[in-house]
Amino acid sequence: MAIVDITIIPIGTNEPSVSQYVAEIHQLLETYKDKVKYQLTPMSTIIEGELPVLFEVIQALHEVPFSKGVQRVATNIRIDDRRDKQLIMSEKIRSVEGKLNKS
């Protein structure tokens, strides 16, 4: 299991807001809900799943702005792929919160 942080930036749009693209990307993510978990954040989207599936999802998400007429898209991806134990978003957060509570 891996966790991906992805930011998709449509370049050359008519307005500075990209929320409509983000909404459409999340509509597409909804079609993968049986394969991945995801969480919207103010600056990116976090996706959790098996790495081959994540690459499939990333490619599909990268295509969304192009399908809306954008001619250039920059996609930033960070991958956390831990092999020594199960890696899930909620456990990473729980681990940090546990350490904060010990202080």
N, C-alpha and C positions, 0 to 999 in steps of 0.2 A: 504494500500500500504506500502511496506517495501523496504529497500535498503540493499543489501548484498555486502560485500567486501570479495572476495574469492581469495585465492592463492593456487594453486595446485602444489605440489612439487614432481616430480618423483625422487625416491631415487635409487641409484645404476645404473645409466645410464653410457654409455661408454664415454660420453663427458660432460663437464661442462655446455654447453649451453642447455637451455630448450625452446628456441624459436620455434622449430618445434612442441613441445607439445602444447605451447600456441596457435600457429596457428591452430592446429587441434581442440583445445578446442573452439576457436572462430568460426571455421567452424560449429561445432555442435551448438553453441549458435545461429548462423544464422537461424537454423531450428526452434528456439523458438521466432523469432522476432515478431510474432503476439501476443505473450503472455508476453514478457518482453522487457525492454530496457536495454542496456548494454554499458559500456564504458571501453575500454582497457586503463590501466595506465602503467607506467614503472615497477611497482612492483606487480600489482594485476589487477583484473577485478571487476568492480562495476556493479551490476545487480539490476534492479528495477522492482517490480511487486507484485502481491498478494503472501502472504507468503506460502500458500500450493503449488503454482506453483514454487516458488523459491526453495523449498525443492526438488521438482521433478527435476528441472534443476541442482541443486547442485549435486544430486546423479548421474545424467547422466554425468556431467562434471568430477566428481571424477573417473568415470570408464574409461575415455579416455586413460590415460597412461597404465592402465592394458590391454586395448585392443591392445596396441602396444608392449606388451611383458614385461612391467615393472612389477616387483614382489612386489614393496613396494611404496606406495604413501602417502604423508602427505598433508592433506588439512586443511587450516586455514580459518575459517569463522567468520566474524563479522556481526551481524544483527542489523540494526536500524529500529525498528518497532514502529512508533508513532501512537497513536490511537486518539489523540485529534484534528488532522487536517490532510489533505492530505500531504503526504511526497513524494516529487520527487527530483531527483538529481539536476536538473537545478535550482529549487527554493532554495535549500540549498546553492548553489554557489552564486546565485543572492543576497541572504541575507547577506552573508559575504562581497561580493563586495560592496553592499550598505553601509555597516558599514565602510569599508575602504575609501570610497569616502567622508564620513562625516568628516574624520580626517583632 
